[in-house]
């Protein structure tokens, strides 16, 4: 369990589901996680996440957002901590990918979370409960029984 002060890195899928009307359960869980993080002031994303979010919500969900609305959604996130992807983070992600046998893109999420000193990553893509480099992966869509 994370405390209110622990930073939480939000993976792309959390932002996407908060805007995807085709899955009410995931939408509500995402909105709840985002609301709590905004109230607590402990959310972190990266420029990678913002870019992936934009592409996904404007092109890949069942009812896409307009480009204007997607851009406004991103602008609303400017008040939270945003980790910029730079040369050193790319190299760190490559190293993490090789050491932990996870995809480069997931490793870039992990590297950004490390840079921001996050204790937790909310993601549907990594294994829930897994601890990678002292960061706990939580899937907010799973019930306590794991379903």
N, C-alpha and C positions, 0 to 999 in steps of 0.2 A: 504494500500500500504506500502511496506517495503522500508526503506531507504537503501542506499548502505552499510551503516555501520551495520545495524541490521543483526544479525546472523540468518541463515535459516537452519533448520534441514531438511534433505532430507530423505524421507521414501524410503523403498526398491523399490517400484513400479516405482519411477522416474528413478532410475538407471537401472532397468530391461528394461523399455520401450526404453531407449536410446540405447539399444542393441538388441531390438526385431524388426526384419524386417517385421513382419506380420501386424503391425499397423503404417503406415507412419505418420499419424497425431500425435499420441502420441509420436512416436519416435522423430519427429521434436520439439514438445513442450518440451519434456524432455531434449533434447540436448540444446535447447535454455536456459532453466532454469539452467542447469548445467554450460553452458558457461558463462552466466551472473554471476553466483555465484563464479565461478573460477576467473573471471576477477576482481570482487569486493572483493574477498578473504573472503567471509562470509559464506561459506558452512560448515555444520557440519553433520556427520553421526555417527553411533555407531557401535561397533563390532557386535551387533545383525544384523544390516542392511547389513553389509558386508557379514556375514554368509548366511543370507537369499538370498542376491543377488547371491552369488556363487551357491547355490543349485538351485535356480530358472533358471538362465541362462544356466546352464549345464544340466538340467534335465526336465524343465517344459515348456520352450517356444517352439514354432513350429520348429524353426531352432536353436537348442542349440549351444552354444559356446563350443569350446574345453576347457578342464580343464586348459590348458596352457594359452589360451587367456583370460579366466575368471580371472585367477590368475594375469595376467599382468594388466587387468583392475583394479583390487583391488590395485595392487601396484602403479598405477597411482594416486590413491586417498590418498596416504600417506602424501601428502603435505597439505591436509585439516585437520581440527580439527576432531579427532575421539574420541568419548566418550567410555570408556571401561565399560562393564557391570560388576558390582561387587555386593557383598552381600547386601550392603545398597541400591543400585539402585533396586534390586529385591524386597526388602521390600517396598520401595517407590512405585514401580509399583503395587504391590498388594493393597496398600492403595488407590492409584489413581483409580484402577479398581473398587474397592468397592464403593468409593465415587461418581464416575462419571458414573458408570454402563457401562463401556467399556471393551473390551477384555483385558486380561493380556498383550498380545503382543503389542497392541496399547498403553496401559498404560506404557509399558517399553520404547516405542518410546517417549512418553510424558515426562517420568522421565529423559531420556537422554537429551532431548531438554531443560528441566529445568536446569539440571546440567550444561549445556553449556551456559545457559542464552540466549537462542534463543527467538526471538520475534515471529517467524513464523515456522510452519511445512508445507512443501509441501507434500501432500499425496492425494491419491485417496481413501483411506480406511476410513478416518474420515470424518465427515460432514463439507463440505466447508462453511466457514464463522463462524463456531463455535469457540468460545473462551473458552479454557480450561486452567485454572490456569494461566491466562493472556497471553497465547500463542494462536495466531490466526492460524486456519487451512485454508490453501488455496489449491485448486485443480487446478494445472496449465493447466489441460486439458479442463476446462470449459471456454466457451466464456463469455464475460461480461453479456450476457443475461442468463447465467446459463446452456447453452446447450453444 
